[in-house]
């Protein structure tokens, strides 16, 4: 049996993949019912896990939300890390031109924020070329306007 398995490893793997694909398609409704029952029975545990994950991985959660917003509108998305954008822009706000304090956290109006030069709502893409470092206050005051894009050109 072991000799047969080693001689036909690829063939067996292809068969198993095909079988599992058919199995998943035929048992989709059962799986959905099971998942719903599991979620309702373990709601508190899953909620606590999600809360702990969001607290431990804020950067991943923000990036996932940003990707979701871009793709929902039909805009392009290219993954990037916030820190790379801040380093690229030398921690200078792309809107007002002042230095961004690295230690300030989110509720502070002078804290760091990623600004889309061409807003997602106006067809801008979520790519490193279309984002810039900004203060939270500057980004919020810009809202969906086009202000701040001339700073990159000039």
C-alpha positions in Angstrom: 0.0 0.0 0.0 2.8 2.4 0.9 4.6 1.7 -2.4 1.4 2.4 -4.3 0.9 5.6 -2.4 4.4 6.9 -3.1 4.1 6.0 -6.8 0.8 7.7 -7.2 1.0 10.6 -4.7 -0.1 13.3 -7.2 -2.9 11.2 -8.6 -4.3 10.5 -5.1 -4.0 14.2 -4.1 -5.9 15.3 -7.2 -8.6 12.7 -6.4 -8.9 13.9 -2.8 -9.1 17.6 -3.9 -11.9 16.7 -6.4 -13.7 14.7 -3.8 -13.5 17.4 -1.2 -14.8 20.0 -3.7 -17.8 17.9 -4.5 -18.3 17.1 -0.8 -18.2 20.8 0.1 -20.7 21.7 -2.6 -23.2 18.9 -1.7 -23.0 19.6 2.1 -23.0 23.4 1.9 -26.5 23.7 3.6 -25.5 21.3 6.4 -22.3 23.2 7.1 -24.2 26.5 7.2 -26.7 25.1 9.7 -23.8 23.7 11.8 -21.9 27.0 11.7 -24.9 29.0 12.8 -25.6 26.7 15.7 -22.0 26.8 16.8 -21.9 30.6 16.6 -25.1 30.9 18.7 -23.9 28.4 21.3 -20.4 30.0 21.6 -21.3 33.7 21.1 -19.6 35.0 24.2 -16.4 33.1 23.5 -16.2 34.2 19.9 -17.0 37.8 20.9 -14.2 37.8 23.5 -11.8 36.2 20.9 -12.7 38.9 18.3 -12.2 41.7 20.8 -8.8 40.3 22.0 -7.7 39.9 18.3 -8.7 43.5 17.4 -6.9 44.8 20.5 -3.7 42.8 19.7 -3.7 43.5 15.9 -5.1 47.0 15.4 -2.9 47.6 12.3 -4.3 44.4 10.6 -7.9 45.4 11.4 -7.5 48.9 10.0 -5.8 47.6 6.8 -8.6 45.0 6.4 -11.3 47.7 6.8 -9.5 50.0 4.4 -9.3 47.2 1.8 -13.0 46.4 2.3 -14.0 50.0 1.8 -12.0 50.3 -1.4 -13.2 47.1 -3.0 -16.8 47.8 -2.0 -16.7 50.9 -4.1 -14.9 49.1 -7.0 -11.6 50.9 -6.5 -8.2 49.3 -6.8 -6.4 48.1 -3.6 -2.7 47.5 -3.2 -1.6 46.4 0.3 0.7 48.7 2.3 1.7 49.3 5.9 0.9 52.6 7.6 4.5 52.8 9.0 5.9 52.6 5.4 3.8 55.6 4.4 4.9 57.7 7.4 8.5 56.8 6.8 8.2 57.7 3.1 6.7 61.1 4.0 9.3 61.7 6.8 6.5 62.1 9.4 5.4 65.4 7.8 1.7 66.1 7.3 0.8 66.2 3.6 -2.0 68.7 4.2 -0.5 71.3 6.6 3.2 70.5 6.2 3.9 70.3 10.0 5.7 67.5 11.8 3.6 64.5 13.0 4.3 63.4 16.6 4.9 59.6 16.6 3.9 59.1 20.2 0.4 60.6 20.0 -2.5 58.1 19.9 -5.8 58.2 17.9 -8.2 60.5 19.8 -5.6 63.3 19.8 -6.2 65.7 16.9 -2.4 65.9 16.2 -2.0 62.1 16.0 -1.0 60.2 12.9 -3.6 59.4 10.2 -3.5 58.0 6.6 -5.1 60.4 4.1 -6.3 59.4 0.7 -5.3 62.2 -1.7 -8.1 61.3 -4.1 -10.8 60.1 -1.7 -12.3 56.6 -2.1 -15.7 58.1 -2.5 -14.5 60.0 -5.6 -12.9 57.0 -7.2 -9.5 57.2 -5.7 -7.6 53.9 -5.2 -6.3 52.5 -1.9 -2.7 52.3 -3.1 0.6 53.8 -1.7 0.6 56.3 -4.5 -2.7 57.7 -3.5 -2.1 58.0 0.3 -0.1 60.4 2.4 0.7 60.9 6.1 -1.5 63.5 7.8 -2.6 64.7 11.2 -6.0 63.3 12.3 -7.5 66.9 12.5 -6.2 67.8 9.0 -7.5 64.6 7.5 -10.9 65.0 9.1 -11.2 68.7 8.1 -10.3 67.8 4.5 -13.2 65.2 4.5 -13.9 64.2 0.9 -12.4 67.3 -0.6 -9.4 67.3 -2.9 -7.2 69.5 -0.7 -3.7 68.4 -0.1 -2.9 66.9 -3.4 -1.1 69.9 -4.7 1.4 69.5 -1.9 2.7 66.3 -3.4 3.2 68.0 -6.8 4.7 71.2 -5.7 
